[in-house]
Amino acid sequence: MNMVPVVSDNVAFMGYDHATRTLRVRFRSGGTYDYYDVPAFLCEAMLLPHTWRRVGRQIRAHRYRRIAA
């Protein structure tokens, strides 16, 4: 999965796998999480500046797993 930088106070990088609808988010605090069954429109919203404030709650409502500290 390709990770791209994000303009955000909370998120450093994000990536999305269209086949599995998995969103990977690397936070500036150091944690990396996979969020499962995330619609593509939320992934696209993540590319906008400071979007975690707007869509973070919707993304966190999906099943997730921490994959790195």
C-alpha positions, 0 to 999 in steps of 0.5 A: 500500500502506498502511503502519501503525506497528509496536511494535518495536525494529527495525521502524517501519512495515509494509504488506501487499498481499493480492493479490500477497502482498507485505510491505513493511517500513520499518526504524528504521535507514532501509531499506525492503524488499519481501518477496515471496510472504509468507503472510498469517499472517506479516503478521498476526504483524507487528502484534504487539509486538516480533514481528520477533524471532519472525518476522524469520527466516521473513520473511527466507527469502522473496525480497526487494528493497530499495526505499529507503535 
